[in-house]
Amino acid sequence: MPTRRPRRAAALALATALLTAAPLALAPDLAQAAGAGGGQRAQAAPSLRFTDIPGADGVILKGNVYEPGDGAAHHPLLVLPASWSMNDAEYLVQARRLAEAGYVVVSYTPRGFWGSGGQISVAGPQDTADASQVIDWALAHTTADPARIGMAGVSYGAGISLLAAAKDSRVKAVGAMSGWADLAESLFGSETQHLQAGDVLTVLGYLTGRPSAETRQELISFFGSDQPSEAQLRAWAAQRSVSTMVDRMNANGTAVLLASAWGDSIFPPNQLTDFFQKLTGPKRLELRPGDHATPEILGLAGLPNDVWTDTRSWLDHYVKGVDNGIDRALPVHIEPQVQDGYEDYPSWSAVSSHTAALPLGARDGWNTGALGQGAGTGWQTTITTGVPSGAGAGTVFLSSLAEQFLKVPPLVSVPLLPRPFAAVWQSAPATGTEQVRGTARVHLSVTPSAGQGSLIAYLYDVNALGVGKLITQAPYTFLDRAPGQAFDADFALMDTAYDVPAGHRLALVVGTVDPMYITHNPAGARLAFGSPAGDPSRVSVPLR
């Protein structure tokens, strides 16, 4: 059975302020907060210095170094690459605390951003070479111990840390917060570009850095839906995906902690859970409500934060050698959506105990008993594409922040959804609380009027008044299909953990427009959905 412990809450306004603050404006406050009370300690306070660090190809990286003040000859080393569009001041509070605990901490601004030289290569080979160069520099210019090296970071810093650890066996442990394992799956999984995520990364990249010519070209291909260039784009992404290097990571025996959010709109959790299951060394997976980097954002300001607490414990054990018990804890640690408390499991597959295959009946009904008994085949329903259905994944950051801090996910009135543009199926009311845990899948027979198109599937928790709370969602795009011929769309929704109360229904809604994504529906196209008797359309829901 899962175990639970209380979660620390914080104010939404503070989180929003931290997310939108410019890093240089925030840095002085963080530094002042980090230094408060330092003179009261009997042990000498850690020393801080800002420095230039030579990276690969002669590029100069801006960085800072915290060293313990205990006078010891050697200390474990932590390297912290800054997040996308942030600089090396990002981690000042946490770096000081880590230095007080005996670490040499080197934070740096990745190439192409702020004052660092070079151009943005999106965690390419130059970035991983830079990380190894930073380690070399720290070993030569600080009291860092070459046998005790770890890396950690948020977002871009997490991705660089994972890639560097796969290539540099000196890195014993990684704490990856809101990072990615598969860049292609993150940004255009199921052939559907994640528009808002791409917009955010691109705007911030141009505002705070200098994208390389290669990066600019790949962005043009991404936003332009350039299908002939897709193979090149995927190859570019694969070079920046640690999922393609899992054998090297396993050979190194690196201890890997992956922490992310259920609603991460930039790096959805599915690609992390897939990567986690392929790791054979020490590993830990943590998933919480929120959006990209929001679960750990308050920790950057020094506020109590479970993500940073667990990351610190992970590094203490696998870099410093502290026997703190985290190696004996169950390795999957999750906080379900819209509730308090944690659950712990021995593996990702153990999060669910069985799957309910809910066959889709005629539109507006599964013709089912409680959560999935029964079936309906032989029906067909058609929607017109290109018109908003009323359902939606929400707005990047804002919607998941509301869920994280206010426990309010995106809402919709299911009875009011316009049926010409939204296909809707509902289950019978649940007879008891149903714990949805893991990866739900949609299997849908689709007959398109055009050779290409997109759809977005949403799974809702619907109360007696017809108000639906979004549980999970995912897009699906098809290309080069024969108009008028049916095919099976089979795809996963975003990983989730959600409790459906007794008396509530599950609703599957399918639309064709969502501001979160770039969709590919020709004007006036239609999608017909059916359920052949030999292979019924269904949604498979993982349950405990």
N, C-alpha and C positions, 0 to 999 in steps of 0.2 A: 504493500500500500504506500502511496505517496506520503511524505512528511511535509509539514508546513511550519513556517515561522513568520512573524509579523514583518511588514514592509514599512520603510520610512517614507512619509509623504512630504511634498514641498509645494510651494505656491506656483501656480501657472504663470503669473506675471513675472516672477523672477526668472523662470526658465525661458520665457519669450525674450526677456531683456538680454539674457546671456547669449541666446542664439543669434540675435540681431546686432549685437555690439561689435564694432570693428576691433580686431585683435590689438592694434596698437593703442587704442583708447582704453582697452580693458587691462593691458599689461601693467601699467603703474599701480592700479588698484590691487591687482593680484600680488605684485611684488611687495606692496606695503602690508597686505594681509599676511603674506608669508613671513615677513620679518617681525611681526608683532610679537613681543614677549621673548624674543631671542636672547636678550641680555639676562633674563632671569634663570637661564639654564646653567647648571654647574659646569657641564661639558661645553667646550667652545662650540659656537654656532658654526654650521657649514659655511664654507666660503663660496661665493658666486662670482663668476667672471664671464663676460661676453667675449667671444673670440671668433676668428675666422678659421675655418677648417677646410683643408684642401680635399676636394672630391675627385671623382674620376675625370680624366681628360683635362686636368688643370683647373676645373671650375671651383670657385671659392664658395663655400656654404657658410651662411651666418648661423652661429650657434651660441649656446651658453653651457657652462659647466658648473654643477654643484659638487663640491667635495666635502666629505665629512671632516669635522674638526677634532677627531679623536687622536690624530697623530699616528695612526697605524700605517704600516708600510704598504699594505695591499687591501683593496676593497672590491667587492663585486661590482660589476659595471652594468648599468642600464642605459640603452640608447633609445631615445624617444623622437622619431620623426614627426614633424608637425602635420596637422590635418590639411586637407585641401583648402587653399586660400588663407590659411593661418600661418603664423610665424613661430619662431622658437620660444617666444614668450608665453605660448599657450599653456605650457605645463609648469609654470614657475611654482605654483603652490604645491602641486603634487611632487615636483622634483625636490623641493626643499624638504618635504616630509620624508621622502625616500632617502635623501642624504642624511637626515637626522637619524635614520635607522641603519646607516652604515654603508649606503651605496654611493659610488660615483655615478652621477647622472648627467649624461650629455644629451641635450635637446638641440635639434637643428631644423632649419627651414629647408625643405626639399628644393632642388634646383628649379629655376624658373619662376619662383615665387618671391615676392618682396625683395629683400636685398641680396639674396643668393644669386649667384651667376647662372649662366646657362638658360635653357628654355624648358618649358613643361613637356615632359615626355610621357606623362600618365603612368607612372610606376614601371617604366620600361627598363631595359637592361642597364642603362646609365644610372637610374635611380638605385637599383640594387647594388651596383658597383659603388655608388656613393656611400651606401650604408656600411659596406665592408671597409671603405676608406675611413669612415668616421670611427669605426672600431679600431683600426690601425692607429689612427691619430690618438685616440684615448689611451691606448696601451703605451704609447710613446710619451705622452705629455701629462698623464695623471697617475694616480696610484691604483689604477684598474688592474684587477687580477685576470690574466688571460684564461684561466680555467673556470671562471665564473662570469658568464656574459649572458644577458637577457635583452630582449627588445619588447617594446610595447608602444601602443599608439591608438589614436581615435581616427576612424574613417580612413583617409588616405594614409595616415601614419600606420594604421593597422594593416592595410594592404601591403605597404612597403615592408613592414616587419615580417609578415608571413613569407613574402617572396624572398627576402634577404636570408631568412632562416633556412629556407629550402636550399639555397645556394651556398651558404656559409655555415659549415658544421660547428663553428665556434659558438654559435648562438644556442644556448642550452634550453631556453624557454621563451615563449612569446605570450603576451597578453594582448589579444586583438579585439578591440572594442569597436563595434559597428563597421567592420571591414568587409571585404569580399573574398570569395574563393574563385568564383567563375564570373569574370567581367562581362562576357557576352550574355550569359543567362541573366545577369543583373540588369543590364541596360536594354536588351532587346530579346528577352525570352519569348518563346512561342512566336517568333517572327514579328513581335510587336514592340516598337520603340517606346520607351518610357519617357514621354515628352517632358513632363514637369521636372523629373529628375535631371534629364539632359539640359533643360533650360537653366536650372539652378547651378549646376556644375560649370556650364559654359560661361554664364554671366560672371560668376565669382572668379573663374579662371582668368578671364580677360581684365577684370577690375584689379586683380591683385598680382597678376603674373604675365608671362610672355609665352603663350603656346608655341610649340615648334611647328615647322611647316608640315611635318607628318601628322601632328595632332590636329592642325587646322583642316587638313584634307580628310581625316577620319571623321571629324565633326560634320563636315559637309556631306559625307556619305551617310552618316547617321540621320541627320535631320532631313536630308533630301530623299530618304527611302530609296537609295540607289541600289536596286537589286543586283545589277551586274557586278557591283563592287562588294557584295556581301561576303564572298569568300575571303577577300583581302581584309575586310573589317574583322571578320571572325579570327583570322590568323593573327592580326594585330592584337586582338583581345586575348587570345590564348597565350601569347607571349607574356601577358600581364596577369595571368590567372594561376594561382598556386595549385588549383585543382589539376593542372597538367603536370605538376611536379610532386604529386603526393608520394611517389616512390622514393624520391630524394629526401623528402621530409621524414618518411618512415625510416629510411636508412640512417639518417642522422640521429634518430631517436629524440627529436625535439619535443619538449612538453608544450602542448598547444592549448590555450584557453581561448574560446570563441564566445564573445558576448554580443548580443544584438537585440533587436526589437521585433515583435510580431509585425508591426506596421511599417517597417523600414521601407520607405518609398524609393530609395536609391539602390540599396542592396538588399532585396527581399530575402527572407531567411531560408527559403528552400535550398539555395545553392550552398549555404553554410551547413545545413543538416546533412546534405549529401556528402560534402567533403568530410565532415566530422565522422561519418560512418566508415570512411575509408582509411582513417588514421589508425595506426596500430600502436603508437607510442602513448605516453601519458597524455590524456586529453580531458577537456571539460567543456561543456556546452551550456550557456546560460541565455535564456530568452525571456524578455519582459515586455509589458505594454509600452507603446511609444513609437516614435519615428526615428529617422536616421540620427544617431548620436544623442538623442534626447535622454535615454536612461542614465548616461554617465555625465551629462553636461554640468549638473550642479556640483559634481566632485571637482571639476576644474577650478571652482571658486573656493574650494576647501570645505564645502558643506557636507554633512554626512551622506554617504552614497554607497549603496551596496555593490555597484559594479566595481568601483575603485577599491573597496575593501576586499572583495574576492580576488581582484587582479593582484593586489599587494600580497595576499596570502599565497597565491599561485607562484609569484616570483620569489617570495621568501623561501618557499620549500624547494623549488627546482633550480634556483640560482644560488641562494645563500645556504641552502641545506638545513633550514629550520624544520623541525618535526612538529608541524602544526596541525596535522591530521587531514589536510585537504586532499592528499593522495589516497586516503581511505574513504573519503566521502563519495556518495553516489555521483557519477559524472555528469548527469543531465539534471539541470537545476532550472525550473521554469516558474514564472508567475503568470497564471492565466489572465486573460483579458477581463476588464471591468470587475475585478475583485482583488482582495488583499490576500497575502499569504503565498508561500512557495510550495512547490511539489518537487520531489526528487526521485529519479529513476535510474536504474542500472544501465540503460541504453536508450537511444532514440526510438528504436522499435518497440520498447516496452511502454512508451508513453500511451499507446492505445492497446486495448486488449482484443478488440474485434472490429470488424468493419460492417456497417449496415449498408447494403446496396439498395437504394431507394429507386425503384423503377418509376419513370415519368409517365403519368397518365395523360388524359386529355388536358388541354390548357386550363389553368386555374385549379388543377387538382392532380394529386398522384393516385387518387382512388385507392388510398392505402389505409391501413390501420396505423397504430401508434408508431411513428417514426420508421415506416418502411415495410410493412407486411402487405403483400398483394402486388398487383401489376396492372398495367394497361398498355396495349399495343394496338397497332392498326390506325392510329389517329395521325393527323397532320395539322400544324398551325404555322402561319406565315406572318412575318413582320417586315416592315419597310425599313431599310437601313438609312443611316445618315441623319436621323432625327433623334434628339435626346429622349431617353426612355424614362427619365425621372429617377432612375437608380444611378448611383455613382460611388466611386472609390474615395471621394473627398478631395481635399486640397493638401498638397504636399506640406508636411510639418504641422499645419494648423489642425487638421482633423485628428491625427494621431496624438497630438499634444492634448487635445480635449479629452480623448479617451484615456490617456495616461494619467492626467491629473484630476479630471472631473468625472471620469468614468462614463463619458458620453461619446459613443462611436457615431459615425455617420448614420442618420436616420432617414426613413422613407415611409410614406403611407402606401402600403402595398395595394389596398383596394383602389387607390386613385391613380396608379400607374397606367399610362395610356396603352391599352392592349394592341393597337396597330403598330406600336414601336417597341413593345416590351413583351416578351414571352414569360409567363409566370406559372410556376407550379408550386403547390403547397402540400405539406404533409398533414395528416391528422394531428390533433393535439397530443403532446407527449404526456404519458401517464405518470411520469416521474422525472426528476432532474436527469438530463442526459449530458454527460461530459464529453464534449467533442475535443479530441486530442490528436494532433498530427496533421496529415496531409489528405484533404478531401480531393476527390477526382470527379470530373465530369466526363461522361461518355454520351455523345449526342449525335444522332443522325441528322446531317445537314444537306439540304439540296439548294444550292445557290443559283441565282439567275445570272451571275457573272463569274468569271474565272478566278477572281480574287476577292477577298473581303475580310472583315474582322468582326469579332463579337467579344463581348465582355460578360463573364458570368459572375453573379453575386450570390452569396449565400447569407440569408438573413434569419435572425431570431425574431419571430412575429408574435406580438401579444394579442390579447382578446380584442383590442381596438383596431388591430390591423397595422400598428406601428412596428416597423421592422428595424432592428439594430443590425448593422453590418458585422458579420462574423469574419468573412474572408472573401476574396475575389481574385480574379486573374483574367487577362486578355488572351485571345487566341486569334491568329491570323493565318489564312490559307492562301496559297498562291498556285497558279497553273492548274486549276481544277476545271473540269468540263462543265459548262453551264447546263443545268437541268439534270445532272447526275448526282445521286446521293453519295456522300462519303461520311466516314466516322470522324468526328472531332473528339479526340481523347486527350485531356490535359489536366494538370494538377492546379488546384487553387493554392494560395499562399498558406504556408503552415500556420496552425492556429491552436489555441487552447481556450475553450469557451464553454461555459455551462449554460445549457438551455433549460429554463425553469419548467416545472410541471405545468401543463396547460398551454404552453406556447407551441407554435408550429415552426417548422423549418420552411423557408421559401427559397426556391431557386429562381432568380430573375436573369434573363438574358437580354442585353441591349447591344447597341452597335456604336455608341458614341460615349466617350468619357474624356474629360479634359486631361486626365492623368496620362493618356496614351495617344500615339499617332495611329489612327485607324486607316484602313485601306479599302473603303467601300465606294464603288463607283456611284455616281448620282442616279437615284431612282432604283437601285438594286434591291432585291428582296431575298430573304432567307427563309426557307421552309424547313421546319423541324418535324421529324417523325420518330417512330419507334417500331422497327421491324420485329416481327415475332421471334425470329431466330437470334436476334442480338438487340435486346431492348435498350432504349436510351435510359440513362440512370445517372444518379449522383451517388458516389460511394463515400460515406461519412465514417471516419475513424472514431470509435467510442471507447470509453472505459466502462 
